[in-house]
Amino acid sequence: SSGYRDLLVVNYGTSSVPVQTNDIAFIYKQNELSFIKTSYGKEYTSSSSLDNLELLLDPAAFFRINRQMLGNIKAIKQFKTDQSGKLILEIQPSFPEEVTVSKKKAAAFKSWIGRIR
């Protein structure tokens, strides 16, 4: 076993719900809450920080895209480099704001996404 979680227990309203980590498209932070968005569009919350969640998730599948977001490789549909060297990602399900990887992390992102799984 890799030691990474296959299941996260997250909040849905007042209930706790187990979610398979491979169903998670991305996790983003808003205010002090972490929102977990699944590939089929359902959204949950977690009181765990992105830093803590990052430690539980397999880095072969999940990348810390920026301070606000962790993304599953399966959610990334395409990316392009802007004139400043940042990467602009297109993710599925879509996110209302632009999703970017900093110029500093762009090389690490490209090497992560290009690895053979």
Residue pairs with C-beta under 8 A, 6 or more apart in sequence:
2 58
4 21
4 56
4 57
4 58
5 21
5 56
5 57
6 20
6 21
6 22
7 18
7 19
7 20
7 21
8 18
8 19
8 21
8 24
8 36
8 46
8 53
8 56
9 16
9 17
9 18
9 19
10 16
10 17
10 18
10 19
10 36
10 44
10 45
10 46
11 17
11 44
11 45
11 46
11 47
12 44
12 45
17 44
19 36
19 38
19 44
21 56
21 57
21 58
21 61
21 62
22 61
22 72
22 74
23 38
23 39
23 40
24 36
24 37
24 38
24 39
24 57
24 62
24 72
25 37
25 38
25 39
25 71
25 72
25 74
25 75
25 91
25 92
25 93
26 37
26 65
26 69
26 70
26 71
26 72
26 75
26 91
26 95
27 34
27 35
27 36
27 37
27 46
27 50
27 53
27 69
27 70
27 71
28 34
28 35
28 37
28 68
28 69
28 70
28 95
29 35
29 49
29 50
29 67
29 68
29 69
30 68
33 45
33 46
33 47
34 45
34 46
34 47
34 48
34 49
34 50
34 53
35 43
35 44
35 45
35 46
36 43
36 44
36 45
36 46
37 43
37 93
37 95
38 44
39 72
39 74
39 75
39 92
39 93
41 93
46 53
48 56
50 64
50 67
50 68
50 69
50 70
53 70
54 62
54 64
54 70
57 70
59 112
60 73
60 115
60 117
61 72
61 73
61 74
62 70
62 71
62 72
62 73
63 70
63 71
63 73
63 109
63 112
63 113
64 70
64 105
65 71
65 89
65 99
65 100
65 101
65 109
66 99
66 100
66 101
66 102
66 105
69 95
69 99
71 89
71 91
71 99
73 112
73 113
73 117
75 91
75 92
75 93
76 89
76 90
76 91
76 113
77 90
77 91
77 92
78 89
78 90
79 87
79 88
79 89
79 90
79 101
79 109
79 113
80 87
80 88
81 87
81 88
81 106
82 88
82 100
84 103
85 103
85 106
86 100
86 101
86 102
86 103
86 106
87 100
87 101
87 106
87 109
87 110
88 98
88 99
88 100
89 99
89 100
89 101
90 99
91 99
101 109
